[in-house]
């Protein structure tokens, strides 16, 4: 009889992983399951990155590194922020971690106390609320529906901030909706944030490069440079370079905060894997055209999928700006099929049509489901055919 900590009892395992697991079980039992639940590109890691990793092993880069990452990689991250975002950081304002999620965890651990409020625009990436709870903080949600392209307004933000609010998450382009904030929209949010100096802004830019909108990428540090000392940018190589398994993420922010995050990292994981750091160094400093190849493929699939899903009775989705997800509103279909929740609908779809999706509830948006199109077009077409059949059955 194990009496576990309140800390672990307060959280749930990642629901996206739960869907993959159920799909894997059905597959193992011999069923032909189409998994559109996963959050990772289907492409292989580019060859030049793998070569750099092998070279790192041969060169003996197989020992502990500095806790906060090798100097060369920090410099590459600094150069990336200059090149892509026109932002300047010093080495002591950069922390390399074992994946984007680890960067976020370090930040929450270093910044939040029990009872502090964390503002999370919904639909949100599944992990934010539970990560906040893990450090004893209280997630508070701002709901943004399909009619506002799943983006919060300055009025909503102003209304949600309380004296206890210590952190705001922004994630653009967004997992799960695929929509991105324009610079002007971020400027409007910044205007509200200027009046609440106790609020730190965590900008999760993980999908920065997977963007095809007619407007360029912007984060809040680019939109409101005067707020830079209250902003932590969080990113990594997982999605842009198809490197989810290598586990390299990074954070950029004010020196005292980065130092505190480094202290947490030093007493938990120490440095991220040395070999992965050299691979990430190659990714950030090498030929960036590998990103374009992937983005073009994602855009083609996106265009196909959004149109095809909108042609299925009871399903509604909007054109995304980037990422490899589309978020469909299924309220009408749930009603016509007599499903009380999106969770029930997704379970029935997996069971009857053998298509695995993640229910919108996992992202704080009931009545929806998330499609990942990190899979080839033929598979997407087969999935659409199965869902159409399921919908009209
Ligand atoms: N942030 C967002 C919005 C994500 O979707 C993900 C991965 O799914 C992460 C962060 C974490 O990325 P990593 O695999 O590098 O930990």
Boltz pocket constraint, residues with backbone or C-beta under 6 A from the ligand:
constraints:
  - pocket:
      binder: B
      contacts: [[A, 39], [A, 98], [A, 99], [A, 100], [A, 101], [A, 102], [A, 125], [A, 171], [A, 173], [A, 175], [A, 204], [A, 206], [A, 235], [A, 236], [A, 237], [A, 238], [A, 244], [A, 247], [A, 248], [A, 249]]
      max_distance: 6.0
